Amino acid sequence: MGLTIIKPNTNFDFIGFRKFAFALSGLLILIGIVSLLIKGGPRYGIDFAGGMVVQIKFDQDIKVRSLKDALKNTGLPNLVIQRFGSDTDHEYLLRLPLLKQSGEQVRKLISEALNKNLKNNKFEIQRLEMVGPKVGKDLKNKALEALFYAVLLIAIYISGRFEHKWALSALMAAALGFGVYILKLVSLPTSFLIVGAMLITLFLCWYLKLKYALGAVVALIHDVTITVGIFSLLNKEFDLTIVAALLTIIGYSLNDTIIVFDRIRENLRGKKIGTFAQVINKSINQTLSRTILTSGTTLMVVLCLLIFGGGVIHDFALALFIGILVGTYSSIYVASPILLSFGDTRAKDKE
């Protein structure tokens, strides 16, 4: 007998709370979008914005103000200094715009200034990275495209896998390709292009009545948007590691959603056990033990990374922690209730 922590006959009314859940999700998304608008978008890291970052480790603790004063006479413009990792690590990040000086020249300037002004505090420059503006822009565009194509392929797979509508999936992909082509003719920025493509994807899923695909896509967009919004509220940077975390969140959330969808489909094909809402609710309850076990164990590992992983992977682990929590919630309260909005289609599902 498998490990279970929820009794088999449990019957929580998840569907009954869907309106409250939708309101909560809407509020979180709205707060995140407002934060992004106020701050002019995400706070891009060096990978996307371009520039230079220097990581320095000291033997003793030092205040950020004192470190900035020590580097005042280096002539480095727009210098931004922040702690990196925990306070006991004594590590700091220096962020600079692109300069005429080479990386070695900047390293030399910083070393000379610190040796002169902080003689009693030994230090080590652990890394120095430079990214040009063109490379940063290309990386940002590629990252947005990766997120979009991941969601698109998922929509196509879900439509074929659960509804056996591969032809409609192909039609949706073709229509979306045409829509993206039209948007490109308008010369929209990549970010607006991706948002437009997402909206077209949602419309096509609704118009073609690809209910499982629509539920999955809405849940994935929901998870990514809330995670990005929380990062904006916390003033965290977006770099390639965060994009990797978002793609991981998409995969994890989809896995949880597929488990619930599969049980819903099985119950719809079986003996009639009540209304459509009752079937969905029963399916969620049947997979609840598995959901709690897998999400709980994964969250424990991510929490260890978040606490003990150090500054290098802290934001990556934080994004995963937020995303897994939100992804588990969305598979129950977002993806499944969307099926209910299409009405009882069990007769078609049996065919």
C-alpha positions in Angstrom: 0.0 0.0 0.0 1.4 3.4 -1.0 2.3 6.1 1.5 -0.6 8.4 2.1 -1.1 11.3 4.6 -4.7 12.1 3.5 -7.5 9.6 4.2 -9.0 8.1 1.0 -12.5 9.3 1.7 -11.5 12.9 2.2 -13.8 15.4 0.5 -12.6 18.9 0.8 -14.7 21.3 -1.2 -11.9 22.9 -3.3 -14.2 23.9 -6.1 -16.6 25.6 -3.7 -13.7 28.0 -2.8 -12.8 28.8 -6.4 -14.2 32.3 -6.5 -12.3 33.2 -3.4 -9.1 31.6 -4.9 -9.7 33.6 -8.2 -10.0 36.8 -6.2 -6.8 36.0 -4.3 -4.9 35.2 -7.4 -6.2 38.3 -9.1 -5.1 40.5 -6.2 -1.6 39.0 -6.2 -1.2 39.5 -9.9 -2.5 43.0 -9.7 -0.1 43.9 -6.9 2.8 42.5 -8.9 1.8 44.3 -12.1 1.5 47.6 -10.2 4.9 47.1 -8.7 6.4 46.4 -12.2 4.7 49.5 -13.7 5.9 51.7 -10.8 9.5 50.4 -11.2 9.5 50.5 -15.0 9.7 46.8 -15.3 11.8 44.1 -13.7 15.2 45.0 -12.3 17.4 43.4 -14.8 20.8 42.0 -13.7 24.1 42.3 -15.6 23.1 39.3 -17.9 20.3 41.4 -19.4 21.2 45.1 -18.7 24.9 44.9 -19.5 27.6 46.3 -17.4 30.2 45.0 -14.9 29.8 43.2 -11.6 32.6 42.7 -9.0 32.3 40.3 -6.1 34.6 41.0 -3.1 35.0 39.0 0.1 36.5 40.6 3.3 37.9 39.0 6.4 36.0 41.3 8.6 32.6 42.9 8.4 32.4 46.4 6.9 29.5 48.8 6.4 28.4 49.5 2.8 28.8 53.2 3.5 32.5 52.7 4.5 33.2 50.5 1.5 31.7 53.2 -0.8 33.9 55.9 0.9 37.0 53.7 0.4 36.2 53.6 -3.4 35.2 57.2 -3.7 38.4 58.3 -5.4 38.6 55.5 -8.0 36.6 57.5 -10.5 34.2 54.6 -11.1 30.8 56.2 -12.0 27.4 55.1 -10.8 28.9 52.6 -8.4 26.2 50.5 -6.6 27.3 48.4 -3.6 25.2 45.8 -1.8 25.8 42.9 0.5 25.9 39.4 -1.0 24.8 36.4 0.9 24.4 36.4 4.7 26.0 39.0 7.0 28.6 36.4 8.2 29.9 35.9 4.7 31.3 39.5 4.5 30.8 39.5 0.8 29.7 42.5 -1.4 28.7 43.1 -5.0 29.9 46.1 -6.9 27.8 47.0 -9.9 29.0 49.4 -12.6 27.9 50.5 -16.1 30.1 49.6 -19.0 33.4 51.5 -18.8 36.2 52.4 -21.2 38.6 50.6 -18.9 39.2 46.9 -19.3 38.3 44.4 -16.6 41.9 44.2 -15.4 42.2 48.0 -15.1 39.0 48.1 -13.0 40.3 45.2 -10.8 43.6 47.2 -10.3 41.8 50.4 -9.4 39.6 48.7 -6.8 42.5 46.7 -5.3 44.7 49.8 -4.9 41.8 51.8 -3.3 41.0 49.1 -0.8 44.7 48.4 0.1 45.1 52.1 0.7 41.9 52.9 2.7 41.1 49.5 4.4 44.6 48.4 5.4 43.4 46.3 8.4 40.7 44.3 6.5 42.1 41.8 4.0 40.0 41.1 0.9 39.8 39.0 -2.2 38.2 39.9 -5.5 36.4 36.6 -6.2 35.0 37.4 -9.6 34.7 40.2 -12.2 32.2 39.8 -15.0 31.4 42.1 -18.0 28.4 41.9 -20.4 28.0 44.2 -23.3 24.6 46.0 -24.0 24.0 44.1 -27.3 24.7 40.7 -25.7 22.5 41.6 -22.7 19.6 42.6 -25.0 20.0 39.4 -27.0 20.0 37.3 -23.9 16.9 39.1 -22.6 15.0 38.4 -25.9 16.1 34.8 -26.0 14.9 34.3 -22.4 11.5 35.7 -23.2 11.2 33.5 -26.3 12.2 30.5 -24.3 9.4 31.1 -21.8 6.9 31.6 -24.6 7.8 28.6 -26.6 7.8 26.4 -23.5 4.2 27.5 -22.8 3.2 27.0 -26.5 4.6 23.5 -26.7 2.9 22.6 -23.5 -0.5 23.8 -24.9 0.0 21.7 -28.0 1.0 18.6 -26.0 -1.9 19.0 -23.5 -4.4 19.3 -26.3 -3.2 16.2 -28.0 -2.6 14.2 -24.9 -5.9 14.8 -23.1 -8.3 15.7 -25.8 -6.9 13.9 -28.8 -7.1 17.0 -30.8 -3.7 17.0 -32.6 -5.2 18.5 -35.7 -6.7 21.4 -33.8 -3.3 21.8 -31.9 -1.5 22.0 -35.3 -4.2 24.6 -36.4 -3.6 26.6 -33.3 0.2 26.6 -33.8 -0.2 27.7 -37.4 -2.7 30.5 -36.4 -0.3 31.6 -33.7 2.6 31.6 -36.1 0.6 33.8 -38.4 -0.4 36.1 -35.5 3.2 36.5 -34.4 4.3 37.2 -38.0 1.7 40.1 -38.1 2.9 41.4 -34.8 6.5 41.4 -36.0 5.5 43.5 -39.0 4.5 46.2 -36.6 8.1 46.1 -35.2 6.9 45.7 -31.6 9.6 45.2 -28.8 10.1 41.6 -27.9 8.4 41.9 -24.6 5.2 43.3 -26.1 5.5 40.7 -28.9 5.6 37.8 -26.3 2.6 39.3 -24.4 0.6 39.6 -27.6 1.5 36.0 -28.5 0.4 34.8 -25.1 -2.9 36.5 -25.5 -3.4 35.0 -28.9 -2.6 31.5 -27.4 -5.2 32.0 -24.7 -7.8 33.2 -27.2 -7.2 30.2 -29.6 -7.4 27.7 -26.7 -10.8 29.3 -25.7 -12.1 29.6 -29.2 -11.2 26.0 -30.2 -12.5 24.8 -26.9 -9.2 23.2 -25.9 -10.2 23.2 -22.2 -7.3 21.2 -20.8 -4.8 23.3 -22.7 -6.4 26.5 -21.6 -6.4 25.4 -17.9 -2.8 24.5 -18.1 -1.7 27.6 -19.9 -3.6 30.0 -17.6 -2.1 28.2 -14.6 1.5 28.5 -16.0 1.0 32.2 -16.8 -0.4 32.7 -13.3 2.6 31.0 -11.6 5.2 32.9 -13.6 3.4 36.3 -13.2 3.0 35.9 -9.4 6.7 34.9 -9.0 7.9 37.8 -11.2 5.6 40.2 -9.2 7.0 39.0 -5.9 10.5 39.4 -7.1 9.6 43.0 -8.2 8.2 43.7 -4.7 11.4 42.4 -3.1 13.5 44.4 -5.6 15.3 41.3 -6.7 17.3 41.1 -9.9 16.4 39.1 -13.0 19.2 37.3 -14.6 19.7 34.0 -16.4 19.5 31.9 -13.2 16.0 33.4 -12.5 14.9 32.5 -16.1 16.2 28.9 -15.4 14.1 28.9 -12.2 11.0 30.1 -14.1 11.4 27.4 -16.7 11.8 24.9 -13.8 8.6 26.2 -12.2 6.7 25.8 -15.5 7.8 22.2 -15.7 7.0 21.4 -12.1 3.6 23.2 -12.1 2.7 21.4 -15.4 3.6 18.0 -13.8 1.3 18.6 -10.9 -1.5 19.9 -13.2 -1.2 16.8 -15.4 -1.7 14.5 -12.5 -4.9 16.2 -11.5 -6.1 16.4 -15.1 -5.4 12.7 -15.7 -7.5 11.7 -12.7 -10.3 14.0 -13.8 -10.3 12.4 -17.2 -10.4 8.9 -15.7 -13.3 9.7 -13.5 -15.2 11.3 -16.4 -14.8 8.1 -18.4 -15.9 5.9 -15.5 -19.3 5.5 -13.9 -21.2 8.7 -13.4 -20.5 9.8 -9.8 -22.3 13.2 -9.7 -22.2 16.6 -11.3 -19.2 17.8 -13.2 -18.1 20.0 -10.3 -18.3 16.9 -8.0 -16.2 14.9 -10.4 -13.5 17.6 -10.5 -13.5 18.0 -6.7 -13.3 14.2 -6.1 -10.4 14.0 -8.5 -8.5 16.8 -6.7 -9.1 15.0 -3.4 -7.9 11.7 -4.8 -4.6 13.2 -5.8 -4.2 15.4 -2.7 -2.0 13.1 -0.8 0.4 12.7 -3.8 0.4 16.5 -4.3 1.3 17.2 -0.6 4.0 14.6 -0.5 5.8 15.6 -3.7 5.4 19.3 -3.1 6.4 19.0 0.5 9.5 17.0 -0.1 10.6 19.3 -2.9 10.0 22.4 -0.8 12.2 20.9 2.0 15.1 20.5 -0.5 14.6 24.0 -1.9 14.3 25.5 1.6 17.7 23.9 2.4 19.2 25.5 -0.7 17.6 28.8 0.3 19.1 28.8 3.8 22.4 27.0 3.3 23.1 27.4 -0.4 24.9 30.8 -0.1 24.4 34.0 -2.0 25.2 32.6 -5.5 22.0 30.5 -5.7 19.9 32.3 -3.1 17.6 34.1 -5.6 17.4 31.0 -7.7 16.2 29.0 -4.7 13.8 31.8 -3.6 12.2 31.8 -7.1 11.8 28.0 -6.9 10.3 28.2 -3.4 7.7 30.8 -4.5 7.0 29.0 -7.8 6.5 25.6 -6.3 4.1 27.0 -3.6 2.1 28.9 -6.2 2.3 26.1 -8.8 0.8 23.6 -6.3 -2.0 26.1 -5.5 -2.7 26.8 -9.2 -3.1 23.1 -10.1 -5.9 22.9 -7.6 -7.5 26.3 -7.6 -6.8 27.6 -11.1 -6.3 24.9 -13.7 -9.0 22.6 -12.5 -11.8 25.1 -12.0 -11.2 26.4 -15.6 -12.5 23.1 -16.8 -15.7 23.7 -15.0 -16.3 26.9 -16.9 -16.7 24.8 -20.1 -19.5 22.8 -18.6 -20.0 19.0 -18.4 -18.4 17.5 -21.5 -18.1 13.9 -20.3 -20.1 12.6 -23.2 -17.5 13.9 -25.6 -14.6 12.7 -23.4 -16.0 9.1 -23.6 -15.8 9.1 -27.4 
